[in-house]
């Protein structure tokens, strides 16, 4: 191959045009890339790595947060980092290319090539050029290296660097190469595409099977008791596809004996109940027993084969529970409201699976021992001991000072110093929620039926550790789990959810962007000046940075009445950290002239009338569904009519309150 080159001055570059382009590309890439890389490196060394997971000895032994090369690669494999590495690879390749193509060459001397002295006449130059052209003309040059008698053989030739027997179609290979090309390049990709499309057609965008969503939608009922949610949860098609082997029979029988107390079997006819349980589909029996093994912390009794299926079910559970929650919060009523009771049941089941708790009632506590058992080194015996010291609820323990907790655990519970330190760490990781909520009609006084009302809520999270974003202490849940919160504006009496909104404290930058945009749109819609808008945005940003999240949502005001609504902020990763507040809304009748006929009740007036604000968990709301309608109506307590509700502290556990 003849390669063209140019010479400039005394020194030249082979492939001069290519070298110029390479140098230009190198300069354009090096100018921004090197400073950006330097800044990246400095930020990486100066950035303080904040540990957001629990550092107690129990979590350390579980190995969930142990650093490994795979986790380092996963954290490093961001779009910006991968792009930076790719650009540096291109830079190194350009340096290598320029180094190997740039070198000194001989000075171009045309008179020497023609065999003439400098300053020869034009006629001498023409004669010398003609002589050399005739000398090197291919048809007259006898040198076979410079000419060829066969002009047709000077065309382009190609070759393939493969063994000859693969290309010998007529030989022993019989066209192996051709068949290989067809199989690898055509048939194999086609088969993979067909398999992928056939499997992906079964799943939604959230990697949940359509059959699972259909089953959840069909079985979802407004009166679904929280204790029955597990029965419908295990009907997921993903669980039904887990094979049941003959060798699973005896281990499942042993597991059934261990978890039998949690299966809600009628003790009066235990034999009939057991026979009915085993008559179910084998996949349902296996799924329920494995989930119960997690709730009762009996996973150590599983065989290796069952343990693999057990881990697979736990890995799928957060995704399936998220879809089950969506089915519970689909608008069902004529007013577009969702159902409250199934939503609470799904949240409770999520808490139980993450915390490995069956919410057993014991020790005379209205909450049960479940909130206490999420603490390291705690068991039912320790809960009974501390209950004698007037620690009846989990909130009583959280309200104690650090010195009192240390004294209680050391002297009463008998825990060692290291174990007490672990309990302190977990208590400092638990969130404490505060809800500041208002409900009003934009630009109007009071709320009339048919108005588009605005819910304006600030949810503030505080921890003893000072963190806002944190991973829950969940040593019994072997997979990564982030905290998620759900804000519900509900009417407990009618079992309606007016507004539902997910809240997350994990990404502060996203929360700042969302809050700034929402406040800006709200202020601009109300006709506020630019100065007022900027001030409101700055205030919102500061609140987000201090651990608050903004929730704005609109709803259509229902018919004229006084509504005693309840706001829940539920956490799916902790038991006993949910928050409940009450809000009284007065909906007045719309006047013909369109004026407001009703007025908002003042907070002071509401207090003078003896309206009390409830601070309990939502267990009273849950117990209302099992009582008569007269008892339900007697429990309708108001709070603040259309005013701002600002409750601080934590509510009690979201478990049942039958003993209370």
Secondary structure, 3 states (H helix, E strand, C coil): CCCCCEEECCEEECCHHHHHHHHHHHHHHHHHHHHHHHHHHHHHHHCCCCCCCCCCHHHHHHCCCCCCHHHHHHHHCCHHHHHHHHHHHHHHHHHHHHHHHCCCCCCCCHHHHHCCCCCCCHHHHHHHHHHHHHHCCCCCCCCCCCCCCCHHHHCCCCCCCCCHHHHCCCCCCCCHHHHHHHHHHHHHHHHHHHHHHHHHCCECCCCCEHHHHHHHHHHCCCCCCHHHHHHHHCCCHHHHCCCCCCCHHHHHHHHHHHHHHHCCCCHHHHHHHHHHHHCCCHHHHHHHHHHHHHHCCCHHHCCHHHHHHHHHHHHHHHHHHHHHHHHHCCCCCCCCCEEHHHHHHHHHHHHHHHHCCCCCCCCCCCCCCHHHHCCCCCCHHHHHHHHCCCCCCHHHHHHCCHHHHHHHHHHHCCCCHHHHHHHHHHHHHCCEEEEEEEEEECCCCCEECCCEEEEEEEEEEECCCCCCCCECCCCCCCCCCECCEEEEEEECCCCEEEEEEEECCCCHHHHHHHHHHHHHHHHHHCCCCHHHHHHHHHHHHHHHHCCEEEEEEEEECCCCEEEEEEEEEEECCCCCCCEEEEEEEEEECCCCCCCCCCCCCCHHHHHHCCCCCCCCCCHHHHHHHHCCHHHHHHCCCCCCECCCEEECCCCCCCCCCCCC
